[in-house]
Amino acid sequence: MSAEPAAPQAIRLVLVDDQELMRTAFRVIFDQTDGIDVVGEAADGVAAIDMVQREKPDVVLMDIRMSNMDGIEATRRICASLSAPRVLILTVFDLDEYVYAALRAGASGFLLKDALTTDLVAAVRTVAVGEAVTAPSVTRRLIAHFVNRSPAPVEPSKRLAALTARELEVFTLIAEGRSNPEIAELLHLSANTVSTHIGRILAKLQLRDRVQAVILGYECGLVPRSPS
């Protein structure tokens, strides 16, 4: 008789928020959710870094505005490691200027604090498998909002020189907020080919996910800026 397949390993989650009430509310939600284990809590960025090093979580649910060390700096330090967990940013406002800084620091997406419970759980599951939470078009609008207020972009980074002509085409479309099906249609490629190109692009440019690709695309001037 063949052995039973092993059950999927639960997602290890760390909660970071300076409000104990918020952490308690999140813990109640995830304690009632199959496949997600809360392995630690932290009230500031310093404690979050220590918790991540000790518990080795898969995902960190990170508040931004905290004393001692804010979520941006904590995200930057956590994501500097090659084995870093995915960081999901929590914010009160969908156009909070700190969100852009956190995404640039390595976060895999953001979520509003008033999100539905189902959306919160889905977001944790999404980043745990390496995807970005925000839809490409939403990410683009968020980043464009702040990049359009900053100085003109520098010349395309030398990092882009590592891309083939086709990869640069795909990268530009990612930066424009195009989905995989849209890229496949525009370039007359199969979905599998597009996925392969994206994987190689992220590896060559040392990017964690599509969010980071959109940010780099704007910073390199590959995406035209709308009038401020």
Buried (B, 14 or more C-beta within 10 A) or exposed (E): EEEEEEEEEBBBBBBBBBEEEBBEBBBEBBEEBEBBBBBBBBBBBBBBBEBBEEBEBBBBBBBBBBEEBBBBBBBBBBBEEEEBBBBBBBBEEBEBEBBBBBBBBBBBBBBBBEEEBEBBBBBBBBBBEEBBBBEBEBBBBBBBBBBEEEEEBEEBEEEBEBBEEBBBBBBBBBBBBBBBEBBBEBBEBEEEBBBEBBEBBBEBBEBBBBBBBBBBBBBBBBBEEEEE
